[in-house]
Amino acid sequence: MSETLEPVLPKALDDKAERLMKALCERELMVATAESCTGGLLASLLTDIEGAGHGFDRGFVTYEAEAKQDLLGLTPEMTERNQAVTSAVARAMAEGALQNSRAHIALSVTGFAGPGGDAAEEGLCHFGCARRDKATMLREEHFGPIGRGPIRIKAVGVLLDMLESALEDE
């Protein structure tokens, strides 16, 4: 069970994270994260699980376009379109995290966790899951205007679902 985030996360989410981290460790696999709208929440959750640290390689919190370019190798053209909230950006973030880490699986999320202006749909999130020698999985969710915190928590839930699917395919 996570120690720091346990009071604010739903128990089912916390339990799932613990189960998945233990599965990563048992299979001697590592995960990396590339997070934008969640601000590192998934990385924090996964690294908060006692005894499962060797299943996590690194996390990239790339909130700004320049960070996505510098750390994950995205092009300026890619991050300029739609404020970087597209499936193409989610794919590039996951694949960039995989290329810039020792991980076997990389998860990414980019989205609008709060009101973002005229062209920004609050609650729109794009997700990616890249695995070595396998096709990158993508997912799109429309959580709606439910608030920053609930959107971020729902996004972490989707990322854990994607990690679970990736582990089933290993």
ROGUDO-57671 format. One record per residue: residue number from 1; residue in three letters; z, x, y of N, C-alpha, C, CB in turn. Coordinates in steps of 0.001 Angstrom, whole numbers. Glycine has a CB too. Layout:
<pts>
> NUM_ALA_Z_X_Y_Z_X_Y_Z_X_Y_Z_X_Y
...
</pts>
This chain:
<pts>
> 1_MET_0_840_-1181_0_0_0_0_884_1244_1217_-955_-2
> 2_SER_-762_479_2256_-765_1255_3489_567_1072_4191_-1935_835_4412
> 3_GLU_988_2092_4864_2295_2053_5513_2193_1602_6963_2956_3418_5443
> 4_THR_1302_2206_7716_1218_1951_9149_589_614_9471_441_3040_9817
> 5_LEU_-492_255_8792_-1241_-953_9127_-777_-2180_8366_-2692_-735_8866
> 6_GLU_69_-2014_7382_484_-3107_6515_1010_-4321_7285_1540_-2620_5565
> 7_PRO_1775_-4153_8357_2283_-5350_9041_1206_-6211_9704_3273_-4938_10077
> 8_VAL_46_-5665_10032_-956_-6441_10763_-2157_-6848_9919_-1431_-5658_11939
> 9_LEU_-2340_-6257_8768_-3480_-6587_7921_-3086_-7612_6865_-4038_-5324_7255
> 10_PRO_-4028_-8480_6501_-3743_-9397_5397_-3443_-8604_4123_-4935_-10365_5166
> 11_LYS_-2469_-9080_3360_-2053_-8372_2149_-3225_-8164_1184_-932_-9143_1450
> 12_ALA_-4094_-9152_1061_-5236_-9030_137_-6147_-7866_540_-6048_-10348_104
> 13_LEU_-6331_-7661_1829_-7162_-6565_2325_-6499_-5223_2032_-7418_-6718_3838
> 14_ASP_-5214_-5158_2268_-4453_-3943_2007_-4479_-3605_511_-2999_-4103_2499
> 15_ASP_-4285_-4604_-319_-4306_-4393_-1773_-5678_-3918_-2241_-3920_-5687_-2509
> 16_LYS_-6729_-4512_-1687_-8090_-4123_-2066_-8369_-2672_-1681_-9120_-5054_-1401
> 17_ALA_-7951_-2279_-487_-8150_-898_-37_-7444_69_-980_-7633_-713_1410
> 18_GLU_-6234_-271_-1362_-5480_601_-2268_-6178_709_-3623_-4043_73_-2452
> 19_ARG_-6634_-410_-4150_-7320_-405_-5440_-8599_427_-5389_-7642_-1834_-5870
> 20_LEU_-9365_281_-4311_-10627_1017_-4185_-10394_2512_-3994_-11441_469_-3018
> 21_MET_-9390_2871_-3222_-9100_4297_-3039_-8665_4932_-4363_-8002_4494_-1966
> 22_LYS_-7888_4204_-5134_-7479_4734_-6442_-8690_4875_-7354_-6420_3818_-7099
> 23_ALA_-9622_3930_-7279_-10848_4025_-8087_-11676_5237_-7674_-11690_2739_-7947
> 24_LEU_-11771_5486_-6371_-12491_6678_-5892_-11848_7940_-6460_-12501_6732_-4337
> 25_CYS_-10523_8014_-6373_-9814_9201_-6848_-9980_9387_-8357_-8330_9104_-6494
> 26_GLU_-9882_8298_-9119_-10031_8384_-10573_-11423_8883_-10953_-9767_7016_-11221
> 27_ARG_-12429_8534_-10178_-13811_8935_-10476_-14196_10244_-9780_-14778_7828_-10057
> 28_GLU_-13242_10821_-9071_-13463_12061_-8323_-14607_11912_-7325_-13755_13217_-9283
> 29_LEU_-14591_10780_-6615_-15572_10500_-5569_-14868_10466_-4226_-16310_9161_-5835
> 30_MET_-15646_10704_-3174_-15109_10637_-1820_-15962_9707_-978_-15044_12038_-1182
> 31_VAL_-15307_9098_10_-15979_8209_943_-15840_8787_2353_-15390_6763_865
> 32_ALA_-16847_8509_3180_-16812_8831_4606_-17100_7534_5357_-17856_9969_4982
> 33_THR_-16641_7457_6586_-16884_6266_7401_-17541_6651_8714_-15573_5508_7665
> 34_ALA_-18382_5741_9206_-19006_5868_10524_-18770_4530_11212_-20566_6232_10432
> 35_GLU_-17832_4515_12135_-17391_3260_12734_-17635_3227_14236_-15921_3035_12449
> 36_SER_-18086_2086_14677_-18244_1859_16108_-17266_772_16540_-19712_1461_16457
> 37_CYS_-17593_-494_16320_-16768_-1598_16828_-15378_-1670_16201_-17476_-2898_16596
> 38_THR_-15172_-1068_15048_-13846_-1074_14429_-12986_90_14910_-13977_-1025_12914
> 39_GLY_-13560_1019_15646_-12793_2084_16269_-11979_2951_15323_-11896_1503_17253
> 40_GLY_-12409_3086_14084_-11682_3929_13133_-10656_3173_12301_-10996_5032_13866
> 41_LEU_-10651_1855_12404_-9670_1054_11667_-9790_1245_10157_-9835_-420_12012
> 42_LEU_-11018_1288_9634_-11187_1496_8192_-10691_2881_7783_-12666_1322_7791
> 43_ALA_-11056_3908_8527_-10596_5258_8203_-9071_5324_8230_-11193_6285_9188
> 44_SER_-8475_4673_9210_-7023_4653_9302_-6403_3969_8090_-6583_3954_10581
> 45_LEU_-6962_2845_7691_-6452_2129_6527_-6565_2980_5262_-7206_809_6345
> 46_LEU_-7727_3575_5042_-7945_4338_3812_-7088_5595_3740_-9401_4714_3693
> 47_THR_-6839_6211_4878_-6030_7439_4874_-4537_7147_4924_-6414_8320_6052
> 48_ASP_-4187_5895_5083_-2778_5507_5120_-2227_5203_3725_-2597_4294_6021
> 49_ILE_-3087_5227_2722_-2674_4888_1363_-2134_6138_685_-3855_4284_549
> 50_GLU_-867_6112_385_-192_7265_-196_-783_7639_-1548_1291_6985_-339
> 51_GLY_-1023_8927_-1726_-1500_9439_-3003_-2994_9311_-3234_-799_8752_-4084
> 52_ALA_-3721_8828_-2236_-5160_8628_-2427_-5981_9438_-1429_-5508_7148_-2299
> 53_GLY_-5388_10407_-794_-6066_11180_229_-7295_11924_-244_-5130_12136_805
> 54_HIS_-7322_12350_-1501_-8483_13119_-1964_-9708_12241_-2211_-8133_13868_-3237
> 55_GLY_-9619_10938_-1979_-10780_10059_-2081_-11466_9830_-743_-10370_8739_-2666
> 56_PHE_-10892_10400_327_-11464_10219_1665_-11877_11575_2218_-10451_9522_2622
> 57_ASP_-13134_11697_2642_-13617_12972_3171_-13426_13061_4683_-15090_13163_2821
> 58_ARG_-14019_12135_5423_-13914_12172_6888_-14383_10858_7480_-14737_13340_7470
> 59_GLY_-13993_10669_8742_-14430_9486_9472_-15029_9882_10808_-13266_8515_9677
> 60_PHE_-16076_9188_11173_-16731_9376_12462_-16510_8099_13277_-18273_9696_12292
> 61_VAL_-15833_8223_14399_-15705_7091_15310_-16707_7347_16420_-14223_6924_15869
> 62_THR_-17793_6601_16385_-18921_6844_17292_-19168_5591_18122_-20206_7243_16500
> 63_TYR_-18306_5383_19079_-18378_4186_19912_-19546_4257_20891_-17070_3994_20673
> 64_GLU_-19734_5388_21505_-20810_5574_22479_-22101_6026_21799_-20393_6594_23543
> 65_ALA_-23226_5713_22426_-24536_6100_21898_-24637_7608_21708_-25647_5619_22830
> 66_GLU_-24120_8362_22662_-24197_9824_22572_-23430_10348_21364_-23655_10467_23850
> 67_ALA_-22328_9717_21028_-21562_10139_19857_-22368_9883_18576_-20202_9396_19800
> 68_LYS_-23056_8751_18522_-23906_8457_17362_-25004_9513_17231_-24530_7043_17485
> 69_GLN_-25524_9954_18371_-26575_10977_18366_-26003_12336_17978_-27252_11063_19747
> 70_ASP_-24910_12734_18614_-24331_14062_18384_-23773_14242_16973_-23235_14316_19388
> 71_LEU_-23063_13245_16485_-22342_13398_15217_-23107_12904_13989_-21045_12671_15300
> 72_LEU_-23997_11920_14208_-24665_11307_13059_-26171_11508_13050_-24369_9846_13028
> 73_GLY_-26712_12103_14115_-28137_12423_14141_-29063_11288_14537_-28536_12904_12825
> 74_LEU_-28548_10232_15138_-29413_9145_15585_-30215_9594_16796_-28587_7883_15917
> 75_THR_-31394_9024_16976_-32232_9362_18119_-31827_8518_19324_-33726_9154_17784
> 76_PRO_-32069_9019_20533_-31770_8218_21725_-32514_6873_21731_-32128_9007_22982
> 77_GLU_-33749_6878_21250_-34523_5635_21206_-33838_4589_20326_-35943_5910_20689
> 78_MET_-33287_5024_19217_-32639_4099_18303_-31388_3477_18922_-32283_4810_17009
> 79_THR_-30608_4267_19608_-29354_3750_20152_-29554_2961_21439_-28396_4887_20401
> 80_GLU_-30692_3112_22089_-30941_2370_23323_-31332_931_23058_-32022_3046_24127
> 81_ARG_-31956_652_21923_-32362_-715_21606_-31137_-1566_21292_-33348_-732_20419
> 82_ASN_-31019_-2723_21965_-29977_-3716_21699_-28577_-3110_21645_-30268_-4423_20399
> 83_GLN_-28310_-2178_22524_-26985_-1537_22598_-26519_-985_21253_-25959_-2528_23115
> 84_ALA_-27455_-548_20438_-27177_104_19149_-26607_-845_18101_-26216_1247_19355
> 85_VAL_-26759_-2141_18285_-26264_-3093_17288_-27457_-3682_16542_-25408_-4223_17957
> 86_THR_-27932_-2927_15547_-29059_-3339_14717_-28836_-2832_13296_-30407_-2805_15294
> 87_SER_-29579_-3401_12358_-29478_-2926_10980_-30008_-1497_10865_-30250_-3861_10029
> 88_ALA_-31016_-1151_11676_-31553_218_11641_-30489_1228_12065_-32792_338_12556
> 89_VAL_-29689_878_13051_-28619_1773_13497_-27535_1868_12426_-28014_1281_14836
> 90_ALA_-27179_740_11810_-26173_764_10742_-26639_1661_9598_-25891_-667_10223
> 91_ARG_-27930_1554_9238_-28489_2401_8175_-28401_3879_8577_-29967_2006_7878
> 92_ALA_-28853_4194_9782_-28858_5582_10244_-27438_6139_10345_-29561_5687_11602
> 93_MET_-26491_5313_10752_-25096_5760_10826_-24559_6106_9441_-24218_4677_11475
> 94_ALA_-24796_5228_8464_-24302_5484_7100_-24969_6728_6517_-24561_4260_6183
> 95_GLU_-26282_6820_6679_-27000_7972_6137_-26627_9254_6866_-28502_7745_6222
> 96_GLY_-26388_9175_8172_-25950_10341_8935_-24563_10802_8510_-25959_10030_10423
> 97_ALA_-23671_9859_8246_-22325_10219_7771_-22397_10879_6407_-21418_8978_7706
> 98_LEU_-23281_10387_5563_-23442_10980_4234_-23977_12409_4348_-24390_10121_3368
> 99_GLN_-24970_12601_5215_-25576_13928_5385_-24619_14927_6027_-26835_13821_6228
> 100_ASN_-23694_14432_6840_-22789_15317_7565_-21389_15349_6956_-22704_14890_9011
> 101_SER_-21323_15134_5648_-20032_15146_4967_-20227_15618_3525_-19371_13737_5004
> 102_ARG_-19120_15682_2819_-19153_15993_1394_-18966_14726_563_-18069_17025_1043
> 103_ALA_-18999_13569_1226_-18748_12293_567_-19892_11911_-364_-18533_11198_1604
> 104_HIS_-19568_11046_-1303_-20554_10481_-2226_-21035_9118_-1740_-19961_10358_-3638
> 105_ILE_-20186_8461_-936_-20471_7135_-385_-20090_7169_1088_-19688_5998_-1158
> 106_ALA_-20941_6579_1941_-20620_6482_3367_-20811_5045_3816_-21503_7447_4213
> 107_LEU_-19846_4553_4575_-19863_3191_5092_-20011_3229_6602_-18584_2426_4687
> 108_SER_-20762_2257_7150_-20919_2211_8609_-20828_785_9112_-22256_2832_9032
> 109_VAL_-20440_675_10386_-20416_-620_11063_-20719_-411_12539_-19041_-1329_10877
> 110_THR_-21542_-1295_13070_-21826_-1345_14491_-21893_-2814_14879_-23156_-588_14847
> 111_GLY_-21299_-3174_15990_-21298_-4588_16343_-20669_-4860_17690_-20583_-5372_15297
> 112_PHE_-20589_-6144_17992_-19966_-6622_19225_-18659_-7323_18854_-20926_-7589_20017
> 113_ALA_-17533_-6626_19028_-16238_-7204_18699_-15705_-8093_19820_-15242_-6103_18396
> 114_GLY_-16296_-7985_20986_-15871_-8819_22111_-17076_-9194_22942_-14821_-8095_22978
> 115_PRO_-16861_-9959_23984_-17990_-10322_24846_-18680_-9063_25365_-17515_-11204_26029
> 116_GLY_-20009_-9027_25216_-20722_-7816_25579_-21853_-8013_26558_-21248_-7189_24375
> 117_GLY_-21939_-9150_27183_-23018_-9368_28134_-24016_-10394_27623_-23724_-8064_28433
> 118_ASP_-25070_-10575_28386_-26047_-11627_28092_-26733_-11468_26741_-27087_-11658_29167
> 119_ALA_-27126_-10252_26375_-27894_-10042_25146_-27008_-9744_23942_-28876_-8910_25340
> 120_ALA_-25692_-9786_24121_-24777_-9398_23058_-24107_-10631_22456_-23719_-8416_23588
> 121_GLU_-24352_-10857_21182_-23730_-11972_20474_-22352_-11540_19986_-24619_-12448_19284
> 122_GLU_-21326_-12094_20572_-19972_-11748_20163_-19772_-12068_18682_-18937_-12501_21025
> 123_GLY_-19293_-11096_17945_-19057_-11269_16520_-20202_-10830_15629_-18759_-12677_16247
> 124_LEU_-21331_-10408_16230_-22451_-9893_15434_-22134_-8467_14990_-23788_-9934_16247
> 125_CYS_-22197_-8217_13684_-21947_-6877_13151_-22988_-6542_12097_-20522_-6774_12557
> 126_HIS_-23430_-5287_12123_-24340_-4758_11106_-23594_-3671_10339_-25668_-4196_11749
> 127_PHE_-23796_-3668_9025_-23077_-2765_8128_-24063_-1978_7272_-22098_-3551_7233
> 128_GLY_-23666_-757_6904_-24458_61_6002_-23567_721_4969_-25244_1115_6777
> 129_CYS_-24140_950_3796_-23448_1685_2741_-24474_2607_2091_-22789_711_1681
> 130_ALA_-24330_3897_2340_-25252_4897_1792_-24565_5623_646_-25712_5907_2891
> 131_ARG_-25353_5892_-396_-24859_6621_-1561_-25857_7702_-1906_-24627_5673_-2771
> 132_ARG_-25366_8784_-2395_-26256_9880_-2782_-27203_9403_-3887_-25436_11118_-3257
> 133_ASP_-28487_9642_-3687_-29528_9325_-4669_-29671_7833_-4974_-29244_10055_-5941
> 134_LYS_-29266_6967_-4051_-29427_5521_-4232_-29865_4911_-2906_-28100_4859_-4738
> 135_ALA_-30405_3717_-2981_-30850_3017_-1774_-29645_2610_-925_-31694_1772_-2145
> 136_THR_-29817_2659_383_-28772_2247_1311_-28705_722_1348_-29032_2823_2731
> 137_MET_-27505_192_1213_-27282_-1256_1291_-26995_-1631_2746_-26101_-1701_356
> 138_LEU_-27522_-2774_3168_-27291_-3273_4519_-26746_-4689_4457_-28587_-3229_5351
> 139_ARG_-26002_-5040_5477_-25464_-6395_5565_-25310_-6769_7033_-24100_-6510_4817
> 140_GLU_-25494_-8029_7338_-25344_-8547_8696_-24388_-9732_8648_-26729_-8962_9307
> 141_GLU_-23459_-9772_9582_-22502_-10872_9654_-22436_-11404_11079_-21104_-10417_9179
> 142_HIS_-22212_-12697_11194_-22029_-13371_12481_-20650_-14025_12427_-23182_-14440_12769
> 143_PHE_-19634_-13317_12908_-18264_-13809_12838_-17940_-14813_13949_-17301_-12644_12907
> 144_GLY_-18741_-14797_15001_-18505_-15710_16114_-17455_-15177_17084_-18077_-17064_15590
> 145_PRO_-17192_-15922_18145_-16258_-15485_19176_-14801_-15758_18791_-16581_-16174_20490
> 146_ILE_-14318_-15047_17798_-12955_-15270_17297_-11950_-14256_17846_-12950_-15215_15780
> 147_GLY_-12413_-13322_18673_-11530_-12310_19256_-11728_-10942_18634_-10090_-12727_19101
> 148_ARG_-11411_-9900_19418_-11623_-8518_18977_-10876_-8182_17686_-11193_-7565_20067
> 149_GLY_-9596_-8477_17656_-8793_-8137_16486_-9299_-8803_15213_-7355_-8524_16722
> 150_PRO_-9470_-10126_15225_-9980_-10786_14017_-11372_-10304_13600_-10016_-12278_14234
> 151_ILE_-12243_-10014_14553_-13569_-9496_14203_-13438_-8142_13525_-14466_-9383_15456
> 152_ARG_-12605_-7281_14070_-12428_-5957_13480_-11855_-6049_12062_-11511_-5104_14363
> 153_ILE_-10908_-6940_11857_-10313_-7091_10525_-11338_-7662_9549_-9065_-8002_10585
> 154_LYS_-12120_-8647_9981_-13169_-9191_9110_-14210_-8111_8781_-13853_-10412_9782
> 155_ALA_-14534_-7266_9756_-15492_-6184_9517_-14957_-5201_8479_-15808_-5447_10828
> 156_VAL_-13679_-4876_8546_-13082_-3989_7538_-13173_-4636_6163_-11603_-3667_7887
> 157_GLY_-12983_-5941_6092_-13119_-6647_4817_-14520_-6532_4238_-12762_-8106_4990
> 158_VAL_-15534_-6654_5088_-16923_-6509_4634_-17164_-5088_4144_-17917_-6862_5771
> 159_LEU_-16670_-4107_4868_-16847_-2713_4455_-16190_-2448_3100_-16266_-1767_5514
> 160_LEU_-15023_-3015_2878_-14376_-2850_1568_-15176_-3547_472_-12937_-3403_1602
> 161_ASP_-15762_-4707_783_-16637_-5375_-195_-17823_-4478_-548_-17142_-6735_360
> 162_MET_-18385_-3832_455_-19541_-2952_219_-19128_-1733_-596_-20171_-2507_1558
> 163_LEU_-17960_-1184_-317_-17452_-56_-1110_-17252_-482_-2561_-16121_479_-519
> 164_GLU_-16716_-1659_-2754_-16511_-2168_-4112_-17841_-2293_-4847_-15795_-3530_-4075
> 165_SER_-18861_-2819_-4182_-20198_-2924_-4787_-20771_-1551_-5128_-21151_-3663_-3841
> 166_ALA_-20566_-596_-4222_-21065_753_-4465_-20380_1378_-5675_-20856_1630_-3229
> 167_LEU_-19100_1138_-5831_-18380_1687_-6983_-18808_1029_-8293_-16880_1518_-6790
> 168_GLU_-19190_-237_-8224_-19670_-935_-9426_-21002_-350_-9878_-19816_-2455_-9159
> 169_ASP_-21788_161_-8916_-23093_744_-9227_-23018_2202_-9666_-23991_635_-8031
> 170_GLU_-21870_2824_-9524_-21727_4244_-9871_-21643_4428_-11372_-20485_4843_-9203
</pts>
